[in-house]
């Protein structure tokens, strides 16, 4: 039989610790026995801390502060945009214009390739003449691939700009946290986590040592002005009743016209 106190403390059930804490709270609310209240709460707290010390050490106590800070920063955001649209709003306009131009080039070449495949016969023995007005299919394919490379390079540059703003707190993002391939509830992505994440604009995803997120949207926090506009000082005299200006000569004549008091 083990008589060590540690063995007995380990065998204390969790419900007994909860009952001791509840009795301490009820004693504090009902009576003035503060000594008994303090003793019950100290015993319950010490037993809980000893029993669950491993869980307390392994838990991330800073996660609540991270969550609260992220929620407070994103409280004033009313509009959320996809990373592709957010890049057009918050990144370098020249890179955005180059990306849009590459996207238009890709769409044009894709339509030309589709039209060419529909018009081309299944088999033609006649070789393509050099003076043909329709550009060859190989040239269209090359132009499409070149535009695609340019589009991916612009997206990568815009992604770096967005990540820099997200890491500095100028922008905020939220998304669905992925765990073992399953998506959990949507949550705000804390600013420090963007130091360990890589943003994919095309897929609206982010992955890295800080986790994996899908369905990301980005917003800009509202910055409150530090200087409030001064209130306009109300005039003492109403504008509907202007006061006539009096000259020194008129005031002197008014004093002379006053009736003098006679002898009593």
Buried (B, 14 or more C-beta within 10 A) or exposed (E): EEEEEEEEEEEBEEEEBEEBBEBBBEBBEEEEEEEBBEBBBEBBBEBBEEBEEEEEEEEEEEEEEBEEBBEEBBEEBEEBBEBBEBBBEBBEEEBBEBBEBBBEBBEBBBEBBEEBEEEEEEEEEEEEEEEEEEEEBEEBEEBBEBBBEBBBBBBEBBBEBBBEBBBEBBBBBBBBBBEEEEBEEBBBBBBEBBEEBBBBBEEBBBBBEBBBBBBBBBBBBEEEEEEEEEEEEEEEEEEEEEEEEEEEEEEEEEEEEEEEEEEE
